[in-house]
Amino acid sequence: MKQTLISRSGGTLLALALTAGANAADYHTYDRVVFSSGTLELGPYIHVKPDCSPNGRDEIKVVSGPSSGSIRVIQKTAASKFSGDFEHCTGRPLPELFVIYRPRAGFAGSDALQVDVISPAGSELIDTYNITVK
């Protein structure tokens, strides 16, 4: 069973083909900037079938961090832009998961967090976010 985990890079969703039961994780590292009074939306994370319908809900686990802020996971319906084999899914409202980072009040500097995203089939995506708080 071929499934696809979608994650954001540079404002467009990239489709990453994952085989059910795959043992190797897919690792990504991102640099992000947020103002000390703001929040940072990381993601989205969504698991879809080739017909663009949701394919179960991913599980998001915090592997490490943040040390100078807090995070929460939210789900909201959004109509994102897709690329590649999933471009036909662009504009369709789909349930997407996001990690919301909020820096500690008065904090300015560097923070980091790592999330482990596990698909319903057990495929794994590990994202590391290096965050600069200004």
C-alpha positions as CSV (number, residue, x, y, z in Angstrom):
1,M,0.0,0.0,0.0
2,K,1.6,3.3,-1.1
3,Q,0.8,6.3,1.0
4,T,2.0,9.8,1.0
5,L,3.1,12.1,3.8
6,I,2.9,15.8,2.9
7,S,5.1,18.4,4.6
8,R,5.8,22.1,3.9
9,S,8.9,23.5,2.5
10,G,9.2,27.1,1.3
11,G,5.4,27.7,1.3
12,T,4.5,24.7,-1.0
13,L,3.6,21.3,0.1
14,L,5.9,18.6,-1.1
15,A,4.7,15.0,-1.6
16,L,7.0,12.4,-0.1
17,A,6.2,8.9,-1.2
18,L,6.5,6.5,1.7
19,T,6.0,2.7,1.6
20,A,3.8,1.2,4.3
21,G,6.0,-0.3,7.0
22,A,9.2,1.3,5.8
23,N,12.0,1.2,8.4
24,A,14.0,4.3,7.4
25,A,12.9,7.7,8.7
26,D,13.0,10.8,6.4
27,Y,14.9,13.6,8.1
28,H,14.5,17.4,7.4
29,T,16.0,20.5,9.1
30,Y,14.4,23.9,8.8
31,D,15.5,27.4,10.0
32,R,12.7,29.7,11.1
33,V,12.5,33.2,12.6
34,V,9.8,34.5,15.0
35,F,9.3,37.7,17.0
36,S,9.4,37.3,20.8
37,S,5.8,38.4,21.0
38,G,4.5,36.1,18.2
39,T,3.9,32.5,17.4
40,L,5.3,30.3,14.7
41,E,3.2,27.7,12.8
42,L,5.2,24.7,11.8
43,G,3.9,22.2,9.2
44,P,1.4,21.3,7.9
45,Y,1.5,17.6,8.3
46,I,-1.1,15.7,6.4
47,H,-1.5,12.1,5.1
48,V,-3.4,11.8,1.9
49,K,-4.3,9.2,-0.7
50,P,-3.7,9.7,-4.4
51,D,-7.4,10.8,-4.7
52,C,-6.6,13.6,-2.2
53,S,-8.8,12.2,0.5
54,P,-7.4,12.0,4.1
55,N,-5.6,8.7,4.8
56,G,-5.8,8.6,8.6
57,R,-4.3,11.0,11.2
58,D,-0.6,11.2,11.7
59,E,0.8,11.0,15.2
60,I,3.1,13.8,16.2
61,K,5.6,13.3,19.0
62,V,8.1,15.9,20.4
63,V,11.5,14.3,20.4
64,S,13.3,17.2,22.0
65,G,12.9,20.9,22.9
66,P,12.0,23.6,22.9
67,S,14.0,24.9,25.8
68,S,12.8,28.5,25.7
69,G,9.2,28.2,24.6
70,S,6.2,26.0,24.4
71,I,4.5,24.1,21.7
72,R,1.1,22.6,21.0
73,V,-0.4,20.6,18.1
74,I,-3.5,21.8,16.4
75,Q,-5.7,20.5,13.6
76,K,-7.4,22.8,11.2
77,T,-8.9,22.6,7.8
78,A,-6.9,24.4,5.1
79,A,-6.7,24.5,1.3
80,S,-3.0,24.2,0.6
81,K,-1.0,24.4,-2.5
82,F,0.6,21.0,-3.5
83,S,3.3,20.2,-6.0
84,G,4.4,17.2,-8.0
85,D,2.1,14.2,-8.3
86,F,-0.3,15.8,-5.8
87,E,-0.7,19.2,-7.6
88,H,-4.3,18.1,-8.4
89,C,-5.0,18.3,-4.6
90,T,-4.3,22.1,-4.6
91,G,-7.2,24.1,-3.1
92,R,-9.0,21.2,-1.6
93,P,-10.0,21.7,2.0
94,L,-8.2,19.0,4.1
95,P,-7.6,18.4,7.8
96,E,-4.0,19.4,8.5
97,L,-1.9,19.1,11.7
98,F,0.4,22.0,12.7
99,V,2.9,22.4,15.5
100,I,2.5,25.9,17.1
101,Y,5.6,27.3,18.8
102,R,5.4,30.3,21.2
103,P,8.6,31.7,22.7
104,R,8.8,32.3,26.5
105,A,7.9,35.9,27.4
106,G,10.9,38.2,27.1
107,F,13.1,35.6,25.4
108,A,15.3,36.5,22.5
109,G,17.9,34.1,21.1
110,S,18.0,30.6,19.7
111,D,15.7,27.7,20.4
112,A,15.2,24.3,18.7
113,L,12.8,21.4,18.6
114,Q,12.5,18.1,16.9
115,V,9.2,16.4,16.1
116,D,8.6,12.8,15.0
117,V,5.7,12.4,12.7
118,I,4.4,8.8,12.3
119,S,1.9,7.9,9.6
120,P,-1.0,5.5,10.2
121,A,1.0,2.9,8.3
122,G,4.1,3.5,10.5
123,S,6.2,5.5,8.2
124,E,8.3,8.1,10.0
125,L,9.3,11.7,9.2
126,I,11.6,13.6,11.7
127,D,11.7,17.4,11.4
128,T,14.2,19.5,13.3
129,Y,13.4,23.2,13.6
130,N,16.2,25.7,14.5
131,I,14.3,28.8,15.6
132,T,15.7,32.3,16.0
133,V,13.6,34.5,18.3
134,K,14.0,38.3,17.8
